[in-house]
Amino acid sequence: MPGLGKHRRPKQRPIARKLAFAGTGGAALALPLISATTAGAAVTQPAAAPAAKTVTLPAVKPAVEKTAVPLTYSVTVGDTLSKIAVEHAVNGGWQALYQANRSAIGANPSVIRPGLKLSLGAAAKAAAAKATAVAKPTASYANNLDGWIRQSLDIMAKHGIPGSYNGILRNVMRESSGNPLAINNWDSNAAAGIPSKGLLQVIDPTFRAYHVPGTALDSYDPVANITAACNYAAARYGSIDNVNGAY
């Protein structure tokens, strides 16, 4: 047991790490020794990334717009000028097609014989596509006779089919009294199994032949019925406005 009032001085452990003294004048700076392994190890710097090569692409030549090539069409059984004009997007509709081929067709535009070669002029499909791309927003039409006639007139205008509101209305009231589901079950067409239908009383073969793209394929559809009937009347009489009786 140690003497009273005296404390045992703790033993100091030897320093585990040796010190090297570097002399700088009269002062000495204690530095830890660096192991041989550490000292001999070289610090590797990451290799610099190779500079990106600049690739020069060949200049792209602007596309050259092709010039529209005049087209011809050979008439087949069941064709009409109006049908051909619509299917081939002829500028100016059937009237322009007739004027361009009047010498070959003759005085009656309603009569064209199979095999007849018609000049369609420059194809207008590209122009039609551009017109569609910048078309105005679709108008809203009332679901009644007034709205059906107005919608049909807008479609007719796009396809070059002539006709007026009053001309359509006059014929609708005579043929069906404005009933889109009207059907004639008593005349010769009905006896032949192809009764007249709809607002303008069109038989199915005529409806199919003069159907205008963009309208329903149902002959009872009021807009499709009006538009097909006006297309037929235009080909046979020049316009629905010229029809004042059974047609």
Salt bridges, closest charged atoms under 4 A:
ASP79 OD1 - LYS83 NZ 3.96
ASP146 OD1 - ARG150 NE 3.05
GLU175 OE2 - ARG174 NH2 3.02
ASP204 OD2 - LYS197 NZ 3.09
